[in-house]
Amino acid sequence: MRRLFLIALTIGLLLGLGACGAKPTPTPLPPQKLLMATTTSTADTGLLEYLLPAFEAEYNCKVEYVAVGTGQALEIGAKGDVDVVLVHARAKEDQFVADGNGVNRQDVMYNDFILVGPSSDPAGVKGLATAAEAFAKIAQTKSPFASRGDGSGTETKEKALWKAAGIIPDPASGWYFSLGQGMGDTLLFSDEKGAYTLTDRGTYLSMRDKLKLAVMVGGETIDENKDKSLLNPYGIIAVNPAKHPNVNYDLAMKFIEWITSVKTQQRILEFTVGGQPLFYPDSAEWKAR
């Protein structure tokens, strides 16, 4: 009995010493937060929902984003309310950097703009080579046209096309509707109203099953688009920490490196609807591979 007691005591002492020498389990670090302002097309298409979980898992972070028109996204970035912007209006992006609001602008991806409208095609524009020609006929026939009217990259392109057509459309005209809405809502309005509208192809493809709208100018694929002025590149920019010390610059730079990497660019190419990519990779790393 005494021998069994001594054995039990010895085992207990050894376990106690082992416990005293064990290192405490480290408390997991709370996830970081990355704040992003981006254009509605990256959200409406489902691209962000598809891409972001991989970044969040790799860097133990949570990406929170607001999806608005490019103009508004850049305004949010200029105030230092986000860490990074992902947008598509190159002239505005370059001005954002020139004004000291952003640093390290990088190409990410591209798709293209297309003109869509009712299958009845009241303006007779289907199959025209350029959007500017189509815009001129839409104005001439006073056919309904829906503009996002939200300062977005899409509206910026639309304004350039009206200028190329030599027309200044008037919302008081009765045929031109300036909505102040994102791309998804503008497509739904156009579908209900029987109106033409300019859209990025990615958002249109992601919603096509819900719409009666047909492609009028731009073809059924990006390779069929005869109007090269409709190319739609996207860029990513870190908000300048010298101007806004509160931003999470380190994580923003990691995100830029991640989204422009060959691995993520390949995933962007694989994000398809009906076998057609909604966006095409365009980073320097992708092009140099």
N, C-alpha and C positions, 0 to 999 in steps of 0.2 A: 504493500500500500504506500509506504514512504517513498519507494523507488518511483512509482507511478506519479506521486505528487511532485517529486523533484523534476521529473521529465516534463510534466505539464508546466511547472513554474519556469523552467528553462525556455521552453517554447514561447511562453507568454512574454518573457523578458526580451527574447530576440525579436519578436513581432513588435514590441513596444519601441525598441531601439530603431528598428527599420522605419517605423512610422515617424519617429522624431527626426530621422535624417531625410525623409522624403521631401522633395520640393513641392510647394503648393501648385495646384493647377492654375496656370495663368488665366486671367479674365480676358475673354475675347475683346478685341478693340471694337468700339461701336463703328458701324459703317460710316464712311464719309458721304458727303452729299455734293453732287454736281448739278448746278442749275444751268439750264440751257433754254434759249429762245430760238425757235425754228419756224420755218414756213409750214403752212397747213398741209402741203402735199406730203411731207415726210410722215405726218401723223395720219392723214386721211387714207393713205395707201396701206397703212399697217407696217411700214418699213421700220419705224422705231420700236414697235412692239416685238418685231422679229429680231432686231439686232441687239437691243440694249441689255437683255438678260445676260449675255455672254460677257459683256464689259463689266457689269455689276458684280458678277461672280468672280471674275479675275482680279478685280481691284477692291473688293469688299466695299462697295459703295452703292448709293442709290441715285439714279439720274431722275431729276424732276424737270419737266419741260413745259413750256407754254407754246402752243402752236398758233401763230398769227401770221399776218402778211409780213413780207420781208422788211418793208419800211418800219413797221411797228416793232419787229424783232430787233432791228438795229437801234431803234430809239431806246428800247429796254436795255440793250447792251451798253449804250452810251451813258446811261444813268448808273451803270455798275450793279444793276439788279440781278444779273446772271453772270456766269463764269465763261460761257462760250456761246457763239451763235452759229447756226447752220442755215444758210440762206441761199437765194438765187437771184441776184441782180448785181452783176459784176461792177458796174459803175458806182453803185451805192456802196458796195463792199469796199472798193478802193478808196472812196471818200471817207468811210468809217475808219480805215487805217490811217489815211492822211491826216485826219483830225485828231489822231492820237488816242482814239477810243479802242482800237484793237491791234493785236500783233499776231504774226505768224499765220497769215492767211494761206490756206492750202486748198488746192482742187480736191474734190471728193468724188463727184459722180456727175452724170448728165442724163437728161432725157430730152424730149422736144415738146414744143407747143403744137397744138393742132386746133383747127377751127371745127367745131361741131355744131349741128343744127338739126331741125326737124327733117324727117325723111322727105317731106313734101317739097323742101328746098324752095321757098317762095322767091328768093332772090336769084336763083339759078346760078349758084356758085360752086356746086359740087364738081371736083376735078380740076379747078383752076390751079395754075402752077404756084401762085403766090398768095399769101394772105392779104397783102395790100390790095390786090385786084379784087378779091372777094369783099373786103371792107368797103371799097368804092361802090360795088353793086348793092351791098346791103343798105348803104346810105341812100343810094339813088332810088331804090324801091321802097325805102322806109320800112324795111322788114324788122321785126323785133330783134334787139340785140341786148344781151345782159352783160354788164361789166361788173367785175368784183368791186371796184370802187373803194378799195381798202388800202391803197398804197403798197400793194404787194408786188413781188417780182413779175407776176402775171399781168397785173394792171400796167406796170411800167412797160412791158413788152407791147401790150395792147395800145397804149398811147403812142408808142413809136410807130406802130403799124397804121394808126389813123393819120399820123403826121406824114408817113410815106404815101398815103392815099390822098393827101391834100385836104383832109376833112377834120373839122373840130366838132365832134358830136355833142348835142345839147340834150341834157336830161329832161328839159321841158318840151322836147319835140314830140313826145308821145311814143316814139319807137325805141329810144335808147334808155335803158334802165341802169342806173348806178346804184348798186345794192349795199355796199359796205359789208359784204359777207365773204367768208372763206370759199375755197374752190368747191368743196362738196355741196354746200348750200346753194352756190351759184348754179351748179349743174342741175340740181333738183328744181330750182326756179325755172331755168331754161327749159327743162323737160316739160314742166307743167304749162309754161307760157307758150311753148312752141317757138322759142327764141334761139338765135345763134349765140355762141359764146366762145371765147378763147380759153383753152384749158391746157394744163400740162398733160401729156399722154398718160403718165403714171396714174394720176387720180382718175382720169376717165376710164382706164382699163380696170381699175379696182372697183368701179361703180357701174360698169357697162351693163351688167345683168339687171340693174334696177332702172335703166334708162331706155327711152325710145330714141334718144339722140343718135345721129350717125356722123361719121367723120366726113367733113366736106372738103377740107384742104389739109394735106399732110400725109395722106395715104394710111394704109392699115398697119404699117410698121414704120419704125424710124428710118429704115433703109429706103422706103418708098417716098419719104418726104422730099419733094423737089425744092422746097423753100428752105435753104440753108440758114436763113436769118432766124429760123424758128428753133435753132439749137438752144437748149436750156441748161447751162452748167450751174452746179451747186458748189459753194465754197464754205469752209469752216474757219472761224477766227476766234482766237482767245481774247477775252476782254483784257485791256492793258492794266497790269497790276500797278504800274507807276502812277496811273491816274486814279485807280480804284484799289487801294491796298487790301480791301476786304475780300476780294475775289479769291476763289480757290484756283490759283494759277497753275500750281503743280499738277493738280488733277485734270485741269483743262488741257494741259499739254500732253498728258498721258492719253487723254481721250482722242486728241488730234492724231497722235502717233498710232493709236489703235485703229481708228476708223480709216486711216489712209494706208494701213498695212496690207500686204498682199492677201493675207488670210481673210480679213474683213471685207476687202474689195471683192474677193471671190464669192463671199456670202451675198453681197449686194447683187452681183450678177445672177446668182441663183434664186433671187426673190422674183418670182414670175407669176403671171396670170395667163392661163391658156398657153403656156410655153413661151410667152413673150416677157422679157425682163421689163420691170417698171422703171429701173434705173440702170445705167451702165457705169462701171468703175472708171475713174479718171485721175487717180492720184499719181504723183510723180513716181512713187515706188512701184505702183502697178504697171505704169508705162515702161519702166526700166527693167522689168523682170526678165 
